[in-house]
Amino acid sequence: MLNILGVKFRDIGKIYYYSSEDFKCSIGDFLIVLTKRGLENGLVKVIKELPSSCVPEGINNGKIIRKATIKDLGEIQKNKQLEKKFHETCKQKIDEHNLKMKLIETEYLFDRSKLIFYFVANGRVDFRNFVKELAYIFKTRIELRQIGVRDETRIMGGLGICGKSLCCSTFLNDFQSVSVKMAKDQNITLSPSKISGICGRLMCCLKFEENSYLDNIYNQSPQIESPPEIN
């Protein structure tokens, strides 16, 4: 049997799947994984067992190094504290450079080989000198990654018009295309306040509820009987 592990590297983010025939762990365990970005820590969210002959799509090429040790867990906690400190420092430097960008989240890889700052901006930002200064301050590789308003909302969280926590920040792994036609299929008033989320885009729930509405429409449609055969 092939052991499939679904691992999440950020609190709000996508689940990545890895195969491991010998590695055993439980949901909620921290793993140390070698990815394209470097050595990272991730949380096990999904465990599946499949026949070795059935290799599912979306399996990553990264390598699971080990289950996090007590020492690793201490380093993970220390990195979380450093992320908060570096986040504030970066915000101060953005103000000093008068850059038209809003810092949303800071991520520090487990091996501290890279520091990633996620930001939103209305247009292109020239931060070449800014990156050099950050690299000098933090003594590591710096990546500034621009994200969209949907990603910003996912990270920041909040409540939808239903009164519950946002789908994007709770259980959705990926953003999918949403259309106005979906709102029409669900007989929702085509008012921006009715079909838009707090990010200003069409609500994600329009997509994953679409099939249920289409099934109801199909099941309620009158069935047309075939004419009797004439002998």
Summary of the structure (lengths in Angstrom):
residues: 231
radius of gyration: 23.2
end to end distance: 58.6
largest distance: 90.7
contacts: 590
relative contact order: 0.09
helix: 32%
strand: 26%
